[in-house]
Amino acid sequence: MASLAIQTGHPEIHDHERIGHPEKTQWVLNAPEPPSLWQELMDSVRETTLFHARRFPSVKDKGSFSRTVISSLQAIFPIFGWCRNYKAAKFKNDLLAGLTLASLCIPQSIGYATLAKLDPQYGLYTSVIPPLIYAVMGTSRDIAIGPVAVVSLLLSSMIPKLEDPEANPVAYRNLVLTTTFFAGIFQASFGLFRLGFLVDFLSHAAIVGFVAGAAIVIGLQQMKGLLGITHFTNKTDVISVMEAAWRAVHHSWNPHNFILGCSFLTFILITRFVGRKNKKLFWLPAIAPLISVVLSTLLVYLTSADEHGIMIIKHIKKGLNPTSFHQLQFNNPHIGEVAKIGLIVSVVALTEGIAVGRSFASIKGYRINGNQEMVAMGFMNILGSVTSCYVATGSFSRSAVNFSAGCETAMSNIVMAITVIVSLELFTRLLYFTPIAILSAIILSALPGLVDLHEAYNIWKIDKLDFLACIGAFFGVLFASVEIGLLAAVTISFVKIIIISIRPGAEVLGRLPETDIFCDVDQYPMAVKSPQVLIIRVKSGLLCFANANFVKEKIMKWASEEESMGKNTIQAVILDMSNLTNIDVSGIASLEELHKNLASSGKELAITNPNWQVIHKLRVANFVTKIGGRVFLTIGEAEEACLGAKMAAV
């Protein structure tokens, strides 16, 4: 294949350098064909299979076969890996962590169940089966599984639009369980088919804003419990909640509930402050909610405060999780909406759970398997939906307690689940007189950690478009609804991607003094531009229909400006393609038009370091021949060849 630009050299270039240029060019031009689209699709399909990395030997090779089976089981059920080296010392730490975790989990689970507009026992059920399944299938050692505030808010804000929890609590509960089933199906599918990238559409900035907005909404909704209001709005926007609270203050609120709730809220917050000041007292804020429940329950029982307006939980159903398969509503007329809610909840739950797991894994220096986490959370919610559990995920506050208590493995989740089972069997009758105001106080005490002002400020400093997604999610949740907040965040994130794709950056390059390195002349003012060659690099991974014309016009504009400002005429334009990973037909057409425009004004076009896919498409489109074979491995070689060819022509 011809390479016109390198058949003549610069007078100062040595012979061995001139010989090296064609050889290096052939490295680029004669690369083997990249994998076809069909091959890439097949590779993707093979990678999505559960055992894609496992080669099963012949059954006759019993030793190798058994090792492979064990290895495969460990991949699906990580408990088979860590339990082989499990020792009594580790169990001692896990036992302490699990018991500490249970002391926080029991009151929080009851509170989050009421937030989800379910009976209190469903929160306890959700702290039994999902943690046990996760302990068998999960890869995080520190994450604490159970109900969480944000997911409870999602369910209580979206499902009441389909079924009123007060008018028909049984139908509402059935839709919650069905939503949990769909959420588990989506989560497991994301993991099995390596679709975790879908979760990333909910960016970190969007999550920060969404969680902060949700925390404020959750806090305002606790006014119902703190004020002892019997009838409260089902809407979640801040205006509706404030209006409902304002009306209640003037009519039906009970000051005894408010005083009791605020007193124990103050106690919980003080213990949290003490625990942060003295790390050895980490257990104090962990057991403070349980102490609050015990003391407030005794207080109400001994003083008969329920007869004076203190609202209490009353009956909590005794016993282990009942089966609920027959309660799943697959024939419900709202099944499409339920599936949509399940998808939204699954993404939010996965985002929160995996973020919690990764944060503590990075502290301890181990890695978690993202796809396996999705599979584990999916299966725990699928099995949870048929055992009276609603959507569970990793809780940051309880995981922090688990970590501080010195947990070693997921055994702490098992200990916690067993403790909850014992409580369901023996202690539910003792919770009859527990004030609802205490549950509101426990939920409120967990909310400050959800509003991360420091992170929001960091997002503002780093990326203004990310901050726009953050505040879009925040104000969407606060003043519209949870769905609007999520939609606003995802929409702004997509708009950001589209803007970056349509208007990619481009930079003029110059050579750093005494080096062969070419850098952006705006970032490195000391970089020297060649007076006769314009070197440009496109800051985009894809040259396509969306941005090709913009890039072409920008290059032509720069070429014209360089000529009008400088004494020397631009003789060649070198396009550095090292950033491009792919190009489409529109991109090639724009390059051809750019070449024609440059050639009409006596300028050459050269390209350097094209990607495998890019050079293959340029060869197939015959573009390499059209530009005279001016394809080079490095910018330096392209500059020398273009200048040498012009000087030889003179």
Steps between C-alpha positions, in 0.01 A plus 500: 500500500636837401632743757575815305593709798797293601674431172692825532659617823603814676862590408604476865341157554750217494464210260407247769220731617358527148506125468330460841200713411354274228553198720312658791225617268455144380456393861193721509367423153559124498345421838277190495128552467328574831227268631177526305177619656377140510815387684464779754135410559587134547781589740257715698251214515769259619610747768146529631477131585550418864790261434663696218841483671470132597626220280364172621743211457405145428319310775775237474747751640337481841746723685484781248125464459435522875727805530312670220164420657618638835639810330171554315300459821723755670436743214122467540499456878801687646420361845666173389821697457527695823347236729784255424743721696249616758634492855360552850673838532317627194169366629551685829533830311208417269282402798563834672441690173183304424348560845590868485350515152178334617457755778488772236325294233189404701374852580607636161327218312174564682532872425575448130205262466269772628667744258417255218140497632522132598435326830806508731573126474582532128808703589614219730424239234720697258785477751492118500490336157690758287802517738519118507492475118755779464736333749506196271525680165647847569865604475511786752619426854363818655166584342191470721187392312145604582236767437624855437338842514531603134352176362219516758422853384500391135248227567275717719499782245441300180280201588224703675422645157384148407350388832409697814689352800239626747186401307633160389818406692496135384495593129770761564721243677455257211614763250806575716592129500445481122720807452767329710484195275546712186781696663680173576449376143649819357794498743586134430471562125738795519758274664451185293512686167772746602266799467635686796577801280125574502525580870770759418245716319410617849821694553671566831396866489138404435503255792641766736219741408229235496593357840524848657157594366354168610648547850324836540170355375534202736575735788194713430281190478607405852297798618205260494655281769658781700180703516271201546297573185253230397431620145788628287559564131626219274683754282877530535573852371609744768215747443226238548671357807547846658137589431383176665725559802382862531133397495567229759678741735186713514261209549594145598857475623600367843785675686579190707609312188717793397671533838563125527637471145723807522640389838618165370615654169725729704627198696585308180679798346703559817614136507599531134709809580669317789567197280671717238715671760604172663544215250509244782135584572387406148240269656324784681331664196430149365294391800349843571193437277432169674542662842257771388243240397533309829486807724215669312299177492542455876409863557177474300410167662562617858325835462218384266599785273316339208179599674611864492563531128840329453475300176642146528582218257260251659499154346809359324445156353704230670701230321731443205445632148182348353508399134351759266525344154121494473493874576697597188265675259607403146144538367452847646382760246785726618770237437679722244524786748614261772779372274606859425513580872700179551755616240541842662529353849748233381734762352488725808548203736792364297666841477479551876595143592800469268625848595489402868681172433772662291565779750573258786687257272738780400566579867589138579688445175297228328283498188135416453361346182243744363315246285490243781365770733215564258423128477509466881272798556269381224458152643459624855213725387341229285503257792404783733189578296367148560581516873321825590800731453509828312800640310824472698844640426817610676450763771779752542425579865476134605802405286700771678399345834591155370840628390566685826401191701785310332315261271721254313260334255135489392441277804398818684193515273415142599534583871280806451234296315495234772461769766205647310347151473525461878339841543213406265440182698531636853487878530236637260235515776732724701492761221123552530541827695791639291416863410486585130678826584808296594504334156483847343787612722711198396437573130580869549826414675618307194429782252789747561744251348297500178545874437862537384558875460878454476464265203251734332754784536771279350275420205441874449876567499583214263221494240218753465290269276526223759388749763203586279402130503545500878274797568256383231451175691488686832235755403309246292456274803437792732238693301352243260534130570757223532445395137539858372822538697648183349380594152651847531836358609515240221384754239766755599766226495393395150497862381855534630607192303329630185661845532844347542439267203361769268755766588821316582808693593794530265846630570791641303823318583856621523833332576638538852855641485777240473249210485298304245183552704211696350254667740214748504649848452236654729581262785876519436585855379865401457404251225622620158266487201645420160467809275397299194312204650178517704476205740155432646372234738127429540402445865230243432486122490258497206487697176144452384193662347441701817834682509682445167386824334581702812856358508552564128385863525721559803809367322432715193448804720829443681687451173363830367581684825858367504556633149346840570702547821837360391752588236542142385240315300365178647620219274348200677249404767584198716208338678599301809251212530644339812186587700253364245377149571249482215364686198183468296408575135415862581837543667684365195294721270596807705869402479468467122339843480772642725765350270336655193476844664864487609620371162316781318708753695826310448514327838558135581319286755680233702380278784697340780458203731147392400327235708460143368132544414559848357780410256308193384197711408717767335666235284167344402365846408817558286569815702866409555562498124312829457737680738805349327576245769594768751446277804765504773570338831607818681444874465876562468528270199197664338642850552841406358348325201261784413770766527749282310256437216430872462868593502577231245221631281653849519 
